[in-house]
Every structure is written in C-alpha cells, then in structure tokens.
Amino acid sequence: MTTYRQLKGYNVKRVDSDPANPQIGQVWYNDTANQIKVRTQVAAAWASGGNLNTARTINGTGTQTAGLGFGGNAPPPSNNEVGKTEEYDGSAWSEQNDLNTARLGMGGAGTQTAGLAFAGRLAAPPSTLKDETEEYNGTAWTEQNDINTARINLGGCGTQTAALGFGGDAGGVSNTSEEYNGTSWTEGNNLNTARESICGAGTQTAAVGFAGYVSGASALTEEYDGTSWTNGNNMGTARYGLAGSGLQSAAIAFGGNPGGKADTEQYDGTNWTTTSNLATGRRQLGSANSSPSTASLAFGGNDTAVTNVTEEFVEIAANTQSLEVS
C-alpha cells in the first residue's frame, strides 16, 4: 500500500499546535487537539446573503460587510424610479433615509458612511436625464454641486471626496470623464471609446473601466491614471449593464446584458480570467464597488423580473480541516 511518505516525501509530523504557515496538502497530527489535520484550498464561490427589502434594479457602493444600495427602478406595475436607500451589515439590509431626488442608472462611489450618488434619469415620462449629485453621511443624503453632463448608466468609482464618473448615455453614448473633489466636478480627458452601461473600479487616479454598450455589447477595458485613458486587454465576455468592484490591478466584474448573465471575471491589471458564476444571473444590479475583488457583493437587478437577491463573493482561500479517523 502506498504511504503518505511515498506520496509527499515526508512523514506526518506530531505537533503541539498547528503550523503557522502550512502548505496546501500538508498533513500533521495535533497532539493537543488529538486530531489529524490537513491544509486544503477552498475554491472561489458566490454565497447567498440577506435579501434587499425592495426588489429593484439598483445602484450601490460600500463593502461586502458595509454595503450601500440606493435608487433604481421599482417593480411593476409602477416601473418608476425609487429613492429608497438600504444599508447592508454583512447579513441583512435595513431601510434608511431616501435620496432627495429619486432616480435610476446613477454612478456611485465611496463607503456606507461617506457615499456618493450622481447623475441618473427619471423612469416615468418625461424620462429626464439628471445631473444631481448627493452625498450620504451614514444617515441622510445632502445635495451637492451638479455633475457637468447629465446622463444615465455611467461608470463610477473612488471616494466621496475623490470620485470619477465616466461614459454613460447623455442622449447618445458618451465618452466624457469627470472628477469630483468633494465640492465640484471638473472635466477630464475622455474615454477612448464612448459607451454606456459601463462599469468601473479603483480610484480617481488609478481606475479601470470595462464592458459597456457601444452599438452592442462590448468587452473593452480602459485604464485611467488620473489624466488619460489607455486601452487594455479585453474581457472574456462582452456585456453591458454589469457590476463590479476592486482596484485597477485587482478588479472583479459580474452579471450584465444581454440575457441576464451570471458570468464573473477577475482582472489582475493585465488580463481577465473567468471564475465562479453568480447563482442568479442578472443585469442592472448593484455592487459594493469599494469592496476588494476578493470579497465583493452583488445585489438586486433584473433577471426575468426585478429581484432582491444578494450574493457574497469569497475568493480562493486556504483552510485547515480536521480529518475523521476510524
């Protein structure tokens, strides 16, 4: 019979406490716990979280354990924009004070206690494009100076005092980029390719914008250095109306159109790689866009109907398991 020493080249060691930095596949016997243990690898996956209180397409920011969802489009029969705000604590969503201007298709940035919502559109006729900017302090929204170009379905990232808004639909696909300093918006250099329903991640000086609608679904990636946009490598799956989070060098993208996609991809600053799919494929969903790519949050959106489903992403991680001994 083949032994563990023949397979791995060393014996099972007896120790009083678990090793500080065990290798994947390493086995040892813990004398204190009287257990055989092994270091394993847990694959990346989406897990169910607590449902939103109001099913809808939605905008978002924050992190996986401190998320912020706001605005969006209500379910039938109203199909109107909503101003509702909800906070996520890692387990459940709670209703908070509404936006001052209810709308859908906004850009978002910041955290749960220092959030930013900008631009968007009214759903019911007249479907007016909006330029409003609002800041959230963890309790209430306050009106700030308007973004220069009113539009819907733009990308957003950064913080409440250093945000970036780009692309969108301003009566046609837009390549406009604007920077927010906590008081006012300033126009920056344009995207190389105008598109709407684009997604973004990162900071104001190190951002990545990906996917979007040009004359159809796009897989384009562009990086922003605080001054100019540079084309990067394409995504594996062309789409628009998706969500994502992370940094320019470590981003994640998920969901989108056409067809309410479940596809998830991770970006390392150069290339996109596929990873575990969402359990519920959808479009126009929210994300905690300040979350790291290894701990993202997806909520709301539309699959065959608007949904309140929340999912949490857990990256590949090492895990120590005890083995049963017969």
Summary of the structure (lengths in Angstrom):
residues: 326
radius of gyration: 22.0
end to end distance: 17.6
largest distance: 77.2
contacts: 1249
relative contact order: 0.16
helix: 2%
strand: 43%
